[in-house]
Amino acid sequence: MTRKQESSHDSIHPLRPGRAKSYYLRELIESGLDDLEDFYLADATMERVRKGQEAVIDSIEVRSSLDLGH
């Protein structure tokens, strides 16, 4: 095990008594997958914006449409 792996391994241990390390690893993986999915969705949206296939509304238009003023 590398020093970095040992450090990560040791930092997981004291998080919460009674929780297995596998619980924290599962949570970390699920969180990472959620973040990755968000990234891909944002990337796809940006591509549609670049191609003119996705509408973009600035904050002034939003405030105006909601009658919030400037």
N, CA, C and O atoms as a printed pandas DataFrame, in Angstrom:
     atom_number atom_name residue_name chain_id  residue_number  x_coord  y_coord  z_coord
0              1         N          MET        A               1    0.850   -1.174    0.000
1              2        CA          MET        A               1    0.000    0.000    0.000
2              3         C          MET        A               1    0.900    1.242    0.000
3              4         O          MET        A               1    1.862    1.313    0.764
4              5         N          THR        A               2    0.588    2.210   -0.848
5              6        CA          THR        A               2    1.382    3.437   -0.894
6              7         C          THR        A               2    1.058    4.313    0.314
7              8         O          THR        A               2    0.074    4.085    1.018
8              9         N          ARG        A               3    1.902    5.316    0.537
9             10        CA          ARG        A               3    1.673    6.233    1.657
10            11         C          ARG        A               3    0.333    6.950    1.514
11            12         O          ARG        A               3   -0.386    7.132    2.497
12            13         N          LYS        A               4   -0.004    7.358    0.282
13            14        CA          LYS        A               4   -1.278    8.045    0.045
14            15         C          LYS        A               4   -2.452    7.111    0.335
15            16         O          LYS        A               4   -3.439    7.518    0.948
16            17         N          GLN        A               5   -2.342    5.862   -0.107
17            18        CA          GLN        A               5   -3.408    4.897    0.157
18            19         C          GLN        A               5   -3.550    4.660    1.658
19            20         O          GLN        A               5   -4.663    4.575    2.177
20            21         N          GLU        A               6   -2.410    4.554    2.358
21            22        CA          GLU        A               6   -2.456    4.358    3.806
22            23         C          GLU        A               6   -3.114    5.546    4.491
23            24         O          GLU        A               6   -3.917    5.374    5.408
24            25         N          SER        A               7   -2.774    6.746    4.048
25            26        CA          SER        A               7   -3.356    7.956    4.630
26            27         C          SER        A               7   -4.864    7.983    4.424
27            28         O          SER        A               7   -5.616    8.277    5.353
28            29         N          SER        A               8   -5.305    7.677    3.205
29            30        CA          SER        A               8   -6.740    7.640    2.919
30            31         C          SER        A               8   -7.410    6.548    3.729
31            32         O          SER        A               8   -8.496    6.738    4.275
32            33         N          HIS        A               9   -6.754    5.407    3.800
33            34        CA          HIS        A               9   -7.282    4.265    4.541
34            35         C          HIS        A               9   -7.441    4.625    6.014
35            36         O          HIS        A               9   -8.475    4.339    6.618
36            37         N          ASP        A              10   -6.415    5.255    6.593
37            38        CA          ASP        A              10   -6.460    5.630    8.004
38            39         C          ASP        A              10   -7.483    6.725    8.282
39            40         O          ASP        A              10   -8.084    6.744    9.357
40            41         N          SER        A              11   -7.691    7.633    7.339
41            42        CA          SER        A              11   -8.638    8.726    7.572
42            43         C          SER        A              11  -10.084    8.248    7.528
43            44         O          SER        A              11  -10.965    8.912    8.073
44            45         N          ILE        A              12  -10.343    7.118    6.893
45            46        CA          ILE        A              12  -11.699    6.567    6.848
46            47         C          ILE        A              12  -12.074    5.960    8.197
47            48         O          ILE        A              12  -13.226    6.050    8.619
48            49         N          HIS        A              13  -11.115    5.350    8.869
49            50        CA          HIS        A              13  -11.382    4.587   10.086
50            51         C          HIS        A              13  -12.114    5.356   11.183
51            52         O          HIS        A              13  -13.095    4.829   11.708
52            53         N          PRO        A              14  -11.703    6.564   11.563
53            54        CA          PRO        A              14  -12.345    7.211   12.712
54            55         C          PRO        A              14  -13.640    7.963   12.398
55            56         O          PRO        A              14  -14.147    8.669   13.269
56            57         N          LEU        A              15  -14.182    7.842   11.212
57            58        CA          LEU        A              15  -15.334    8.654   10.841
58            59         C          LEU        A              15  -16.553    8.424   11.722
59            60         O          LEU        A              15  -17.144    9.383   12.219
60            61         N          ARG        A              16  -16.932    7.189   11.918
61            62        CA          ARG        A              16  -18.117    6.919   12.728
62            63         C          ARG        A              16  -18.029    5.497   13.285
63            64         O          ARG        A              16  -17.914    4.532   12.529
64            65         N          PRO        A              17  -18.082    5.380   14.585
65            66        CA          PRO        A              17  -18.020    4.043   15.181
66            67         C          PRO        A              17  -19.175    3.173   14.685
67            68         O          PRO        A              17  -20.304    3.645   14.553
68            69         N          GLY        A              18  -18.887    1.927   14.416
69            70        CA          GLY        A              18  -19.926    0.996   13.997
70            71         C          GLY        A              18  -20.151    0.943   12.500
71            72         O          GLY        A              18  -20.854    0.052   12.021
72            73         N          ARG        A              19  -19.583    1.858   11.752
73            74        CA          ARG        A              19  -19.724    1.853   10.289
74            75         C          ARG        A              19  -18.514    1.157    9.685
75            76         O          ARG        A              19  -17.372    1.421   10.063
76            77         N          ALA        A              20  -18.779    0.272    8.752
77            78        CA          ALA        A              20  -17.693   -0.415    8.059
78            79         C          ALA        A              20  -17.042    0.535    7.060
79            80         O          ALA        A              20  -17.689    1.443    6.538
80            81         N          LYS        A              21  -15.772    0.319    6.802
81            82        CA          LYS        A              21  -15.070    1.139    5.810
82            83         C          LYS        A              21  -15.726    0.995    4.444
83            84         O          LYS        A              21  -15.725    1.932    3.646
84            85         N          SER        A              22  -16.278   -0.167    4.181
85            86        CA          SER        A              22  -16.936   -0.381    2.884
86            87         C          SER        A              22  -18.125    0.564    2.709
87            88         O          SER        A              22  -18.441    0.959    1.587
88            89         N          TYR        A              23  -18.784    0.925    3.807
89            90        CA          TYR        A              23  -19.893    1.875    3.744
90            91         C          TYR        A              23  -19.400    3.215    3.194
91            92         O          TYR        A              23  -20.010    3.786    2.290
92            93         N          TYR        A              24  -18.295    3.709    3.748
93            94        CA          TYR        A              24  -17.754    4.995    3.310
94            95         C          TYR        A              24  -17.244    4.931    1.879
95            96         O          TYR        A              24  -17.391    5.888    1.119
96            97         N          LEU        A              25  -16.647    3.811    1.512
97            98        CA          LEU        A              25  -16.187    3.656    0.131
98            99         C          LEU        A              25  -17.368    3.656   -0.828
99           100         O          LEU        A              25  -17.302    4.270   -1.894
100          101         N          ARG        A              26  -18.440    2.977   -0.462
101          102        CA          ARG        A              26  -19.645    2.951   -1.298
102          103         C          ARG        A              26  -20.225    4.356   -1.440
103          104         O          ARG        A              26  -20.611    4.767   -2.534
104          105         N          GLU        A              27  -20.286    5.092   -0.328
105          106        CA          GLU        A              27  -20.785    6.471   -0.361
106          107         C          GLU        A              27  -19.913    7.345   -1.266
107          108         O          GLU        A              27  -20.427    8.148   -2.045
108          109         N          LEU        A              28  -18.611    7.185   -1.159
109          110        CA          LEU        A              28  -17.678    7.954   -1.981
110          111         C          LEU        A              28  -17.865    7.642   -3.462
111          112         O          LEU        A              28  -17.875    8.551   -4.292
112          113         N          ILE        A              29  -18.012    6.377   -3.790
113          114        CA          ILE        A              29  -18.206    5.969   -5.186
114          115         C          ILE        A              29  -19.521    6.512   -5.717
115          116         O          ILE        A              29  -19.568    7.055   -6.820
116          117         N          GLU        A              30  -20.597    6.369   -4.940
117          118        CA          GLU        A              30  -21.902    6.866   -5.386
118          119         C          GLU        A              30  -21.870    8.380   -5.590
119          120         O          GLU        A              30  -22.424    8.891   -6.563
120          121         N          SER        A              31  -21.229    9.085   -4.684
121          122        CA          SER        A              31  -21.117   10.538   -4.808
122          123         C          SER        A              31  -20.323   10.907   -6.057
123          124         O          SER        A              31  -20.690   11.825   -6.790
124          125         N          GLY        A              32  -19.239   10.188   -6.288
125          126        CA          GLY        A              32  -18.430   10.435   -7.476
126          127         C          GLY        A              32  -19.197   10.160   -8.750
127          128         O          GLY        A              32  -19.059   10.893   -9.729
128          129         N          LEU        A              33  -20.008    9.107   -8.750
129          130        CA          LEU        A              33  -20.817    8.791   -9.929
130          131         C          LEU        A              33  -21.865    9.869  -10.169
131          132         O          LEU        A              33  -22.128   10.238  -11.313
132          133         N          ASP        A              34  -22.467   10.376   -9.094
133          134        CA          ASP        A              34  -23.441   11.470   -9.232
134          135         C          ASP        A              34  -22.770   12.711   -9.823
135          136         O          ASP        A              34  -23.322   13.368  -10.706
136          137         N          ASP        A              35  -21.576   13.020   -9.324
137          138        CA          ASP        A              35  -20.839   14.181   -9.843
138          139         C          ASP        A              35  -20.486   13.988  -11.312
139          140         O          ASP        A              35  -20.585   14.922  -12.108
140          141         N          LEU        A              36  -20.076   12.779  -11.668
141          142        CA          LEU        A              36  -19.721   12.488  -13.055
142          143         C          LEU        A              36  -20.943   12.614  -13.961
143          144         O          LEU        A              36  -20.847   13.157  -15.061
144          145         N          GLU        A              37  -22.084   12.116  -13.504
145          146        CA          GLU        A              37  -23.319   12.245  -14.284
146          147         C          GLU        A              37  -23.675   13.720  -14.478
147          148         O          GLU        A              37  -24.047   14.129  -15.578
148          149         N          ASP        A              38  -23.563   14.518  -13.414
149          150        CA          ASP        A              38  -23.831   15.960  -13.518
150          151         C          ASP        A              38  -22.907   16.613  -14.540
151          152         O          ASP        A              38  -23.338   17.459  -15.324
152          153         N          PHE        A              39  -21.636   16.216  -14.529
153          154        CA          PHE        A              39  -20.675   16.769  -15.483
154          155         C          PHE        A              39  -21.097   16.449  -16.913
155          156         O          PHE        A              39  -21.105   17.335  -17.768
156          157         N          TYR        A              40  -21.446   15.193  -17.183
157          158        CA          TYR        A              40  -21.832   14.803  -18.537
158          159         C          TYR        A              40  -23.113   15.507  -18.987
159          160         O          TYR        A              40  -23.232   15.892  -20.150
160          161         N          LEU        A              41  -24.067   15.678  -18.077
161          162        CA          LEU        A              41  -25.292   16.397  -18.425
162          163         C          LEU        A              41  -24.992   17.862  -18.746
163          164         O          LEU        A              41  -25.525   18.413  -19.708
164          165         N          ALA        A              42  -24.145   18.480  -17.945
165          166        CA          ALA        A              42  -23.768   19.875  -18.194
166          167         C          ALA        A              42  -23.005   20.008  -19.504
167          168         O          ALA        A              42  -23.218   20.957  -20.258
168          169         N          ASP        A              43  -22.117   19.060  -19.773
169          170        CA          ASP        A              43  -21.349   19.086  -21.013
170          171         C          ASP        A              43  -22.268   18.952  -22.227
171          172         O          ASP        A              43  -22.090   19.653  -23.223
172          173         N          ALA        A              44  -23.249   18.053  -22.142
173          174        CA          ALA        A              44  -24.201   17.872  -23.245
174          175         C          ALA        A              44  -25.035   19.136  -23.448
175          176         O          ALA        A              44  -25.312   19.522  -24.583
176          177         N          THR        A              45  -25.432   19.775  -22.360
177          178        CA          THR        A              45  -26.201   21.018  -22.459
178          179         C          THR        A              45  -25.366   22.116  -23.103
179          180         O          THR        A              45  -25.857   22.844  -23.966
180          181         N          MET        A              46  -24.113   22.239  -22.692
181          182        CA          MET        A              46  -23.235   23.255  -23.288
182          183         C          MET        A              46  -23.052   23.011  -24.784
183          184         O          MET        A              46  -22.997   23.964  -25.560
184          185         N          GLU        A              47  -22.960   21.770  -25.189
185          186        CA          GLU        A              47  -22.822   21.457  -26.615
186          187         C          GLU        A              47  -24.076   21.888  -27.379
187          188         O          GLU        A              47  -23.977   22.428  -28.480
188          189         N          ARG        A              48  -25.258   21.649  -26.793
189          190        CA          ARG        A              48  -26.501   22.089  -27.432
190          191         C          ARG        A              48  -26.567   23.614  -27.507
191          192         O          ARG        A              48  -27.067   24.162  -28.490
192          193         N          VAL        A              49  -26.069   24.300  -26.483
193          194        CA          VAL        A              49  -26.030   25.767  -26.490
194          195         C          VAL        A              49  -25.119   26.243  -27.617
195          196         O          VAL        A              49  -25.483   27.146  -28.370
196          197         N          ARG        A              50  -23.952   25.649  -27.733
197          198        CA          ARG        A              50  -23.009   26.039  -28.797
198          199         C          ARG        A              50  -23.605   25.856  -30.185
199          200         O          ARG        A              50  -23.340   26.641  -31.095
200          201         N          LYS        A              51  -24.420   24.801  -30.339
201          202        CA          LYS        A              51  -25.034   24.503  -31.638
202          203         C          LYS        A              51  -26.315   25.297  -31.868
203          204         O          LYS        A              51  -26.925   25.197  -32.932
204          205         N          GLY        A              52  -26.727   26.085  -30.876
205          206        CA          GLY        A              52  -27.953   26.860  -31.003
206          207         C          GLY        A              52  -29.210   26.031  -30.814
207          208         O          GLY        A              52  -30.299   26.452  -31.207
208          209         N          GLN        A              53  -29.070   24.864  -30.221
209          210        CA          GLN        A              53  -30.202   23.961  -30.010
210          211         C          GLN        A              53  -30.825   24.110  -28.623
211          212         O          GLN        A              53  -31.848   23.493  -28.325
212          213         N          GLU        A              54  -30.212   24.919  -27.794
213          214        CA          GLU        A              54  -30.681   25.096  -26.414
214          215         C          GLU        A              54  -30.831   26.588  -26.157
215          216         O          GLU        A              54  -29.913   27.364  -26.422
216          217         N          ALA        A              55  -31.981   26.987  -25.643
217          218        CA          ALA        A              55  -32.222   28.403  -25.352
218          219         C          ALA        A              55  -31.406   28.837  -24.140
219          220         O          ALA        A              55  -31.217   28.076  -23.190
220          221         N          VAL        A              56  -30.935   30.061  -24.196
221          222        CA          VAL        A              56  -30.202   30.648  -23.079
222          223         C          VAL        A              56  -30.934   31.922  -22.684
223          224         O          VAL        A              56  -31.219   32.770  -23.529
224          225         N          ILE        A              57  -31.234   32.049  -21.409
225          226        CA          ILE        A              57  -31.948   33.220  -20.908
226          227         C          ILE        A              57  -31.076   33.866  -19.847
227          228         O          ILE        A              57  -30.680   33.214  -18.882
228          229         N          ASP        A              58  -30.775   35.156  -20.025
229          230        CA          ASP        A              58  -29.937   35.824  -19.030
230          231         C          ASP        A              58  -30.788   36.267  -17.841
231          232         O          ASP        A              58  -32.018   36.246  -17.890
232          233         N          SER        A              59  -30.102   36.665  -16.777
233          234        CA          SER        A              59  -30.798   37.005  -15.531
234          235         C          SER        A              59  -31.730   38.200  -15.693
235          236         O          SER        A              59  -32.758   38.272  -15.019
236          237         N          ILE        A              60  -31.393   39.135  -16.570
237          238        CA          ILE        A              60  -32.262   40.297  -16.796
238          239         C          ILE        A              60  -33.600   39.841  -17.371
239          240         O          ILE        A              60  -34.655   40.316  -16.949
240          241         N          GLU        A              61  -33.558   38.923  -18.331
241          242        CA          GLU        A              61  -34.797   38.398  -18.912
242          243         C          GLU        A              61  -35.619   37.640  -17.873
243          244         O          GLU        A              61  -36.844   37.757  -17.840
244          245         N          VAL        A              62  -34.955   36.874  -17.038
245          246        CA          VAL        A              62  -35.660   36.108  -16.002
246          247         C          VAL        A              62  -36.344   37.057  -15.028
247          248         O          VAL        A              62  -37.522   36.886  -14.713
248          249         N          ARG        A              63  -35.605   38.058  -14.549
249          250        CA          ARG        A              63  -36.177   39.030  -13.608
250          251         C          ARG        A              63  -37.359   39.759  -14.236
251          252         O          ARG        A              63  -38.379   39.984  -13.585
252          253         N          SER        A              64  -37.211   40.122  -15.497
253          254        CA          SER        A              64  -38.277   40.829  -16.200
254          255         C          SER        A              64  -39.510   39.944  -16.348
255          256         O          SER        A              64  -40.633   40.395  -16.122
256          257         N          SER        A              65  -39.300   38.688  -16.726
257          258        CA          SER        A              65  -40.443   37.786  -16.919
258          259         C          SER        A              65  -41.158   37.485  -15.608
259          260         O          SER        A              65  -42.347   37.168  -15.608
260          261         N          LEU        A              66  -40.442   37.582  -14.494
261          262        CA          LEU        A              66  -41.040   37.363  -13.172
262          263         C          LEU        A              66  -41.474   38.668  -12.518
263          264         O          LEU        A              66  -41.923   38.684  -11.372
264          265         N          ASP        A              67  -41.335   39.762  -13.262
265          266        CA          ASP        A              67  -41.688   41.097  -12.784
266          267         C          ASP        A              67  -40.954   41.442  -11.486
267          268         O          ASP        A              67  -41.549   41.948  -10.534
268          269         N          LEU        A              68  -39.654   41.158  -11.471
269          270        CA          LEU        A              68  -38.839   41.431  -10.293
270          271         C          LEU        A              68  -38.026   42.707  -10.423
271          272         O          LEU        A              68  -37.356   43.109   -9.473
272          273         N          GLY        A              69  -38.073   43.344  -11.569
273          274        CA          GLY        A              69  -37.269   44.546  -11.786
274          275         C          GLY        A              69  -35.818   44.189  -12.006
275          276         O          GLY        A              69  -35.485   43.026  -12.233
276          277         N          HIS        A              70  -34.950   45.190  -11.940
277          278        CA          HIS        A              70  -33.520   44.947  -12.192
278          279         C          HIS        A              70  -32.790   44.997  -10.919
279          280         O          HIS        A              70  -31.572   44.819  -10.898
